[in-house]
Amino acid sequence: MHFQTKVTLTLALLMGLALSSFGVLNYLETQKHSISQVESSLKATADALTDYVDLWVSSKKEVLMATALKLSSIESMSPETLDEHLVHLTKSSVKN
């Protein structure tokens, strides 16, 4: 082999190694970044869902507390009034 061919092959091999190592490092960094983005997106979604469930439970709790307050004097209520309160409770709990 001629000297020029040897130099060309050596440079081509070194260039190939450099580009390959750059590609592998870039792939690993991109993979790490993608995993981080997916995890943060899932965490944000889970936090939003948790807030929504907390709000929903809180609203149900308020309805039940108000109903419990109204029904605390159940002995003095007429059956019609009791029925109205129970119908109202049913409607308010079904809406949400």
A tleap script that builds the chain and sets N, CA, C and O, in Angstrom:
source leaprc.protein.ff14SB
mol = sequence {
  NMET HIE PHE GLN THR LYS VAL THR LEU THR
  LEU ALA LEU LEU MET GLY LEU ALA LEU SER
  SER PHE GLY VAL LEU ASN TYR LEU GLU THR
  GLN LYS HIE SER ILE SER GLN VAL GLU SER
  SER LEU LYS ALA THR ALA ASP ALA LEU THR
  ASP TYR VAL ASP LEU TRP VAL SER SER LYS
  LYS GLU VAL LEU MET ALA THR ALA LEU LYS
  LEU SER SER ILE GLU SER MET SER PRO GLU
  THR LEU ASP GLU HIE LEU VAL HIE LEU THR
  LYS SER SER VAL LYS CASN
}
set mol.1.N position { 0.834 -1.172 0.000 }
set mol.1.CA position { 0.000 0.000 0.000 }
set mol.1.C position { 0.884 1.241 0.000 }
set mol.1.O position { 1.976 1.272 0.566 }
set mol.2.N position { 0.360 2.243 -0.655 }
set mol.2.CA position { 1.089 3.497 -0.704 }
set mol.2.C position { 0.838 4.291 0.572 }
set mol.2.O position { -0.131 4.070 1.298 }
set mol.3.N position { 1.747 5.218 0.810 }
set mol.3.CA position { 1.662 6.040 2.012 }
set mol.3.C position { 0.370 6.865 2.022 }
set mol.3.O position { -0.275 6.998 3.062 }
set mol.4.N position { -0.001 7.416 0.868 }
set mol.4.CA position { -1.203 8.232 0.773 }
set mol.4.C position { -2.450 7.393 1.075 }
set mol.4.O position { -3.371 7.901 1.714 }
set mol.5.N position { -2.512 6.176 0.656 }
set mol.5.CA position { -3.642 5.285 0.918 }
set mol.5.C position { -3.733 4.973 2.407 }
set mol.5.O position { -4.813 4.958 2.998 }
set mol.6.N position { -2.535 4.719 3.009 }
set mol.6.CA position { -2.515 4.437 4.452 }
set mol.6.C position { -3.025 5.641 5.248 }
set mol.6.O position { -3.813 5.487 6.182 }
set mol.7.N position { -2.579 6.819 4.879 }
set mol.7.CA position { -3.003 8.023 5.584 }
set mol.7.C position { -4.513 8.235 5.388 }
set mol.7.O position { -5.214 8.583 6.339 }
set mol.8.N position { -5.007 8.033 4.183 }
set mol.8.CA position { -6.432 8.207 3.890 }
set mol.8.C position { -7.265 7.208 4.689 }
set mol.8.O position { -8.284 7.583 5.269 }
set mol.9.N position { -6.850 5.953 4.726 }
set mol.9.CA position { -7.587 4.930 5.483 }
set mol.9.C position { -7.549 5.224 6.986 }
set mol.9.O position { -8.550 5.052 7.682 }
set mol.10.N position { -6.400 5.665 7.477 }
set mol.10.CA position { -6.286 5.992 8.903 }
set mol.10.C position { -7.192 7.167 9.258 }
set mol.10.O position { -7.893 7.126 10.269 }
set mol.11.N position { -7.181 8.200 8.442 }
set mol.11.CA position { -8.044 9.351 8.685 }
set mol.11.C position { -9.528 8.969 8.591 }
set mol.11.O position { -10.349 9.443 9.376 }
set mol.12.N position { -9.855 8.118 7.635 }
set mol.12.CA position { -11.241 7.668 7.496 }
set mol.12.C position { -11.665 6.854 8.714 }
set mol.12.O position { -12.788 6.997 9.197 }
set mol.13.N position { -10.776 6.007 9.209 }
set mol.13.CA position { -11.061 5.204 10.393 }
set mol.13.C position { -11.219 6.095 11.625 }
set mol.13.O position { -12.156 5.914 12.401 }
set mol.14.N position { -10.316 7.050 11.809 }
set mol.14.CA position { -10.422 7.974 12.940 }
set mol.14.C position { -11.695 8.828 12.851 }
set mol.14.O position { -12.355 9.074 13.861 }
set mol.15.N position { -12.029 9.272 11.649 }
set mol.15.CA position { -13.251 10.053 11.457 }
set mol.15.C position { -14.480 9.196 11.769 }
set mol.15.O position { -15.422 9.673 12.403 }
set mol.16.N position { -14.476 7.962 11.339 }
set mol.16.CA position { -15.583 7.049 11.623 }
set mol.16.C position { -15.724 6.793 13.117 }
set mol.16.O position { -16.839 6.788 13.639 }
set mol.17.N position { -14.606 6.581 13.813 }
set mol.17.CA position { -14.645 6.376 15.263 }
set mol.17.C position { -15.160 7.625 15.983 }
set mol.17.O position { -15.963 7.529 16.911 }
set mol.18.N position { -14.696 8.783 15.550 }
set mol.18.CA position { -15.132 10.024 16.185 }
set mol.18.C position { -16.626 10.246 15.965 }
set mol.18.O position { -17.338 10.605 16.903 }
set mol.19.N position { -17.104 10.042 14.757 }
set mol.19.CA position { -18.524 10.224 14.474 }
set mol.19.C position { -19.371 9.178 15.199 }
set mol.19.O position { -20.461 9.487 15.682 }
set mol.20.N position { -18.879 7.956 15.273 }
set mol.20.CA position { -19.623 6.904 15.981 }
set mol.20.C position { -19.725 7.217 17.469 }
set mol.20.O position { -20.795 7.085 18.062 }
set mol.21.N position { -18.612 7.631 18.073 }
set mol.21.CA position { -18.657 7.946 19.504 }
set mol.21.C position { -19.553 9.160 19.761 }
set mol.21.O position { -20.278 9.197 20.755 }
set mol.22.N position { -19.504 10.149 18.872 }
set mol.22.CA position { -20.392 11.301 19.001 }
set mol.22.C position { -21.849 10.875 18.887 }
set mol.22.O position { -22.693 11.355 19.644 }
set mol.23.N position { -22.148 10.003 17.976 }
set mol.23.CA position { -23.514 9.504 17.795 }
set mol.23.C position { -24.008 8.751 19.016 }
set mol.23.O position { -25.146 8.949 19.440 }
set mol.24.N position { -23.180 7.893 19.587 }
set mol.24.CA position { -23.561 7.126 20.772 }
set mol.24.C position { -23.799 8.059 21.957 }
set mol.24.O position { -24.795 7.925 22.668 }
set mol.25.N position { -22.884 9.001 22.165 }
set mol.25.CA position { -23.056 9.941 23.272 }
set mol.25.C position { -24.307 10.804 23.087 }
set mol.25.O position { -25.029 11.064 24.049 }
set mol.26.N position { -24.559 11.237 21.880 }
set mol.26.CA position { -25.746 12.030 21.591 }
set mol.26.C position { -27.011 11.208 21.826 }
set mol.26.O position { -27.986 11.724 22.373 }
set mol.27.N position { -27.010 9.953 21.427 }
set mol.27.CA position { -28.154 9.066 21.645 }
set mol.27.C position { -28.421 8.890 23.137 }
set mol.27.O position { -29.568 8.975 23.575 }
set mol.28.N position { -27.379 8.649 23.913 }
set mol.28.CA position { -27.553 8.454 25.352 }
set mol.28.C position { -28.094 9.718 26.027 }
set mol.28.O position { -28.958 9.638 26.900 }
set mol.29.N position { -27.586 10.870 25.624 }
set mol.29.CA position { -28.062 12.128 26.195 }
set mol.29.C position { -29.520 12.387 25.811 }
set mol.29.O position { -30.313 12.827 26.644 }
set mol.30.N position { -29.868 12.120 24.572 }
set mol.30.CA position { -31.247 12.298 24.118 }
set mol.30.C position { -32.182 11.340 24.847 }
set mol.30.O position { -33.296 11.718 25.210 }
set mol.31.N position { -31.744 10.119 25.060 }
set mol.31.CA position { -32.554 9.142 25.782 }
set mol.31.C position { -32.804 9.614 27.219 }
set mol.31.O position { -33.931 9.549 27.711 }
set mol.32.N position { -31.757 10.084 27.881 }
set mol.32.CA position { -31.883 10.563 29.255 }
set mol.32.C position { -32.846 11.759 29.310 }
set mol.32.O position { -33.686 11.842 30.206 }
set mol.33.N position { -32.719 12.674 28.356 }
set mol.33.CA position { -33.580 13.856 28.314 }
set mol.33.C position { -35.040 13.460 28.045 }
set mol.33.O position { -35.956 14.017 28.649 }
set mol.34.N position { -35.250 12.513 27.152 }
set mol.34.CA position { -36.606 12.064 26.832 }
set mol.34.C position { -37.264 11.406 28.035 }
set mol.34.O position { -38.436 11.658 28.316 }
set mol.35.N position { -36.529 10.571 28.741 }
set mol.35.CA position { -37.064 9.923 29.933 }
set mol.35.C position { -37.422 10.970 30.980 }
set mol.35.O position { -38.463 10.874 31.630 }
set mol.36.N position { -36.571 11.953 31.141 }
set mol.36.CA position { -36.838 13.030 32.103 }
set mol.36.C position { -38.100 13.797 31.733 }
set mol.36.O position { -38.899 14.126 32.609 }
set mol.37.N position { -38.289 14.084 30.462 }
set mol.37.CA position { -39.480 14.810 30.013 }
set mol.37.C position { -40.746 13.988 30.236 }
set mol.37.O position { -41.761 14.528 30.678 }
set mol.38.N position { -40.699 12.703 29.939 }
set mol.38.CA position { -41.863 11.847 30.135 }
set mol.38.C position { -42.207 11.753 31.618 }
set mol.38.O position { -43.379 11.823 31.990 }
set mol.39.N position { -41.199 11.596 32.461 }
set mol.39.CA position { -41.449 11.511 33.904 }
set mol.39.C position { -42.050 12.805 34.435 }
set mol.39.O position { -42.982 12.763 35.238 }
set mol.40.N position { -41.539 13.948 34.008 }
set mol.40.CA position { -42.092 15.216 34.491 }
set mol.40.C position { -43.512 15.427 33.971 }
set mol.40.O position { -44.357 15.972 34.682 }
set mol.41.N position { -43.778 15.004 32.747 }
set mol.41.CA position { -45.134 15.117 32.210 }
set mol.41.C position { -46.107 14.228 32.979 }
set mol.41.O position { -47.220 14.649 33.291 }
set mol.42.N position { -45.692 13.009 33.282 }
set mol.42.CA position { -46.546 12.104 34.057 }
set mol.42.C position { -46.767 12.626 35.467 }
set mol.42.O position { -47.866 12.500 36.007 }
set mol.43.N position { -45.747 13.207 36.065 }
set mol.43.CA position { -45.893 13.769 37.414 }
set mol.43.C position { -46.869 14.936 37.398 }
set mol.43.O position { -47.707 15.055 38.292 }
set mol.44.N position { -46.769 15.797 36.393 }
set mol.44.CA position { -47.694 16.934 36.296 }
set mol.44.C position { -49.131 16.450 36.104 }
set mol.44.O position { -50.063 17.002 36.689 }
set mol.45.N position { -49.301 15.422 35.287 }
set mol.45.CA position { -50.639 14.862 35.074 }
set mol.45.C position { -51.179 14.245 36.351 }
set mol.45.O position { -52.349 14.432 36.682 }
set mol.46.N position { -50.345 13.515 37.069 }
set mol.46.CA position { -50.770 12.900 38.329 }
set mol.46.C position { -51.115 13.964 39.369 }
set mol.46.O position { -52.086 13.811 40.110 }
set mol.47.N position { -50.332 15.036 39.431 }
set mol.47.CA position { -50.624 16.120 40.376 }
set mol.47.C position { -51.949 16.800 40.045 }
set mol.47.O position { -52.733 17.119 40.939 }
set mol.48.N position { -52.192 17.019 38.752 }
set mol.48.CA position { -53.452 17.654 38.340 }
set mol.48.C position { -54.631 16.753 38.671 }
set mol.48.O position { -55.667 17.228 39.135 }
set mol.49.N position { -54.481 15.470 38.437 }
set mol.49.CA position { -55.561 14.531 38.747 }
set mol.49.C position { -55.796 14.449 40.250 }
set mol.49.O position { -56.939 14.347 40.694 }
set mol.50.N position { -54.742 14.492 41.020 }
set mol.50.CA position { -54.870 14.480 42.481 }
set mol.50.C position { -55.629 15.718 42.953 }
set mol.50.O position { -56.503 15.623 43.814 }
set mol.51.N position { -55.298 16.874 42.392 }
set mol.51.CA position { -56.006 18.102 42.754 }
set mol.51.C position { -57.486 18.008 42.393 }
set mol.51.O position { -58.347 18.446 43.156 }
set mol.52.N position { -57.777 17.432 41.221 }
set mol.52.CA position { -59.159 17.282 40.788 }
set mol.52.C position { -59.928 16.359 41.730 }
set mol.52.O position { -61.054 16.669 42.119 }
set mol.53.N position { -59.336 15.242 42.096 }
set mol.53.CA position { -59.994 14.298 42.999 }
set mol.53.C position { -60.188 14.925 44.373 }
set mol.53.O position { -61.237 14.749 44.993 }
set mol.54.N position { -59.188 15.652 44.852 }
set mol.54.CA position { -59.328 16.335 46.139 }
set mol.54.C position { -60.488 17.336 46.114 }
set mol.54.O position { -61.266 17.417 47.065 }
set mol.55.N position { -60.595 18.085 45.035 }
set mol.55.CA position { -61.678 19.054 44.904 }
set mol.55.C position { -63.033 18.355 44.854 }
set mol.55.O position { -63.990 18.811 45.480 }
set mol.56.N position { -63.119 17.254 44.115 }
set mol.56.CA position { -64.352 16.492 44.000 }
set mol.56.C position { -64.770 15.935 45.363 }
set mol.56.O position { -65.934 16.037 45.751 }
set mol.57.N position { -63.822 15.350 46.081 }
set mol.57.CA position { -64.118 14.796 47.401 }
set mol.57.C position { -64.536 15.912 48.354 }
set mol.57.O position { -65.447 15.735 49.162 }
set mol.58.N position { -63.881 17.042 48.258 }
set mol.58.CA position { -64.224 18.178 49.111 }
set mol.58.C position { -65.662 18.639 48.863 }
set mol.58.O position { -66.393 18.939 49.807 }
set mol.59.N position { -66.062 18.693 47.597 }
set mol.59.CA position { -67.433 19.108 47.295 }
set mol.59.C position { -68.440 18.094 47.823 }
set mol.59.O position { -69.493 18.468 48.339 }
set mol.60.N position { -68.117 16.817 47.693 }
set mol.60.CA position { -69.013 15.774 48.234 }
set mol.60.C position { -69.086 15.872 49.754 }
set mol.60.O position { -70.148 15.676 50.344 }
set mol.61.N position { -67.979 16.169 50.367 }
set mol.61.CA position { -67.950 16.304 51.826 }
set mol.61.C position { -68.820 17.472 52.271 }
set mol.61.O position { -69.543 17.373 53.262 }
set mol.62.N position { -68.747 18.575 51.536 }
set mol.62.CA position { -69.558 19.738 51.891 }
set mol.62.C position { -71.045 19.426 51.774 }
set mol.62.O position { -71.832 19.838 52.626 }
set mol.63.N position { -71.436 18.703 50.730 }
set mol.63.CA position { -72.843 18.326 50.561 }
set mol.63.C position { -73.279 17.432 51.715 }
set mol.63.O position { -74.354 17.620 52.284 }
set mol.64.N position { -72.449 16.470 52.053 }
set mol.64.CA position { -72.799 15.568 53.155 }
set mol.64.C position { -72.855 16.298 54.492 }
set mol.64.O position { -73.719 16.004 55.318 }
set mol.65.N position { -71.952 17.240 54.715 }
set mol.65.CA position { -71.975 17.998 55.965 }
set mol.65.C position { -73.238 18.851 56.055 }
set mol.65.O position { -73.862 18.928 57.113 }
set mol.66.N position { -73.613 19.487 54.953 }
set mol.66.CA position { -74.830 20.300 54.945 }
set mol.66.C position { -76.056 19.421 55.170 }
set mol.66.O position { -76.967 19.800 55.905 }
set mol.67.N position { -76.079 18.262 54.548 }
set mol.67.CA position { -77.200 17.342 54.737 }
set mol.67.C position { -77.254 16.833 56.165 }
set mol.67.O position { -78.333 16.729 56.748 }
set mol.68.N position { -76.113 16.517 56.728 }
set mol.68.CA position { -76.077 16.054 58.114 }
set mol.68.C position { -76.592 17.137 59.051 }
set mol.68.O position { -77.290 16.847 60.022 }
set mol.69.N position { -76.250 18.373 58.758 }
set mol.69.CA position { -76.736 19.483 59.580 }
set mol.69.C position { -78.254 19.620 59.476 }
set mol.69.O position { -78.941 19.833 60.475 }
set mol.70.N position { -78.768 19.493 58.245 }
set mol.70.CA position { -80.212 19.582 58.048 }
set mol.70.C position { -80.951 18.422 58.712 }
set mol.70.O position { -82.037 18.595 59.264 }
set mol.71.N position { -80.344 17.242 58.648 }
set mol.71.CA position { -81.008 16.049 59.179 }
set mol.71.C position { -80.738 15.831 60.662 }
set mol.71.O position { -81.174 14.830 61.230 }
set mol.72.N position { -80.026 16.753 61.290 }
set mol.72.CA position { -79.718 16.567 62.708 }
set mol.72.C position { -80.975 16.631 63.569 }
set mol.72.O position { -81.018 16.075 64.667 }
set mol.73.N position { -81.983 17.305 63.064 }
set mol.73.CA position { -83.246 17.378 63.806 }
set mol.73.C position { -84.313 16.547 63.101 }
set mol.73.O position { -85.429 17.014 62.874 }
set mol.74.N position { -83.963 15.327 62.761 }
set mol.74.CA position { -84.846 14.453 61.990 }
set mol.74.C position { -86.120 14.092 62.751 }
set mol.74.O position { -87.165 13.854 62.145 }
set mol.75.N position { -86.031 14.052 64.073 }
set mol.75.CA position { -87.209 13.677 64.856 }
set mol.75.C position { -88.337 14.698 64.715 }
set mol.75.O position { -89.514 14.339 64.766 }
set mol.76.N position { -87.980 15.962 64.537 }
set mol.76.CA position { -89.002 17.014 64.454 }
set mol.76.C position { -89.469 17.282 63.027 }
set mol.76.O position { -90.331 18.134 62.811 }
set mol.77.N position { -88.913 16.568 62.051 }
set mol.77.CA position { -89.282 16.796 60.651 }
set mol.77.C position { -90.495 15.960 60.278 }
set mol.77.O position { -90.707 14.851 60.768 }
set mol.78.N position { -91.270 16.547 59.392 }
set mol.78.CA position { -92.381 15.770 58.840 }
set mol.78.C position { -91.826 14.851 57.754 }
set mol.78.O position { -90.764 15.126 57.195 }
set mol.79.N position { -92.524 13.777 57.453 }
set mol.79.CA position { -92.047 12.877 56.388 }
set mol.79.C position { -91.881 13.585 55.043 }
set mol.79.O position { -90.978 13.244 54.279 }
set mol.80.N position { -92.729 14.556 54.746 }
set mol.80.CA position { -92.625 15.275 53.473 }
set mol.80.C position { -91.337 16.103 53.426 }
set mol.80.O position { -90.646 16.124 52.408 }
set mol.81.N position { -91.021 16.774 54.514 }
set mol.81.CA position { -89.791 17.570 54.584 }
set mol.81.C position { -88.568 16.674 54.476 }
set mol.81.O position { -87.597 17.005 53.796 }
set mol.82.N position { -88.628 15.542 55.152 }
set mol.82.CA position { -87.522 14.589 55.075 }
set mol.82.C position { -87.346 14.090 53.653 }
set mol.82.O position { -86.221 13.979 53.166 }
set mol.83.N position { -88.455 13.788 52.984 }
set mol.83.CA position { -88.379 13.350 51.587 }
set mol.83.C position { -87.772 14.426 50.698 }
set mol.83.O position { -86.962 14.127 49.821 }
set mol.84.N position { -88.165 15.689 50.923 }
set mol.84.CA position { -87.609 16.788 50.128 }
set mol.84.C position { -86.095 16.893 50.321 }
set mol.84.O position { -85.352 17.065 49.355 }
set mol.85.N position { -85.651 16.789 51.555 }
set mol.85.CA position { -84.213 16.861 51.825 }
set mol.85.C position { -83.472 15.699 51.165 }
set mol.85.O position { -82.390 15.885 50.608 }
set mol.86.N position { -84.046 14.520 51.229 }
set mol.86.CA position { -83.388 13.354 50.625 }
set mol.86.C position { -83.374 13.452 49.104 }
set mol.86.O position { -82.395 13.063 48.467 }
set mol.87.N position { -84.449 13.969 48.518 }
set mol.87.CA position { -84.474 14.164 47.062 }
set mol.87.C position { -83.422 15.192 46.666 }
set mol.87.O position { -82.702 14.999 45.686 }
set mol.88.N position { -83.329 16.281 47.422 }
set mol.88.CA position { -82.334 17.312 47.142 }
set mol.88.C position { -80.915 16.740 47.261 }
set mol.88.O position { -80.056 17.031 46.428 }
set mol.89.N position { -80.676 15.947 48.270 }
set mol.89.CA position { -79.365 15.312 48.437 }
set mol.89.C position { -79.046 14.405 47.270 }
set mol.89.O position { -77.924 14.407 46.764 }
set mol.90.N position { -80.026 13.628 46.839 }
set mol.90.CA position { -79.810 12.718 45.720 }
set mol.90.C position { -79.485 13.490 44.445 }
set mol.90.O position { -78.566 13.133 43.709 }
set mol.91.N position { -80.259 14.567 44.190 }
set mol.91.CA position { -80.017 15.370 42.981 }
set mol.91.C position { -78.646 16.033 43.015 }
set mol.91.O position { -77.938 16.056 42.008 }
set mol.92.N position { -78.273 16.573 44.176 }
set mol.92.CA position { -76.980 17.256 44.255 }
set mol.92.C position { -75.817 16.286 44.166 }
set mol.92.O position { -74.753 16.646 43.662 }
set mol.93.N position { -75.996 15.069 44.643 }
set mol.93.CA position { -74.885 14.110 44.567 }
set mol.93.C position { -74.773 13.494 43.179 }
set mol.93.O position { -73.688 13.068 42.783 }
set mol.94.N position { -75.868 13.439 42.437 }
set mol.94.CA position { -75.833 12.873 41.092 }
set mol.94.C position { -75.274 13.871 40.102 }
set mol.94.O position { -74.644 13.468 39.124 }
set mol.95.N position { -75.483 15.178 40.321 }
set mol.95.CA position { -74.991 16.212 39.399 }
set mol.95.C position { -73.486 16.153 39.243 }
set mol.95.O position { -72.973 16.308 38.134 }
set mol.96.N position { -72.781 15.934 40.313 }
set mol.96.CA position { -71.328 15.980 40.272 }
set mol.96.C position { -70.820 14.609 40.064 }
set mol.96.O position { -69.608 14.403 39.996 }
savepdb mol mol.pdb
quit
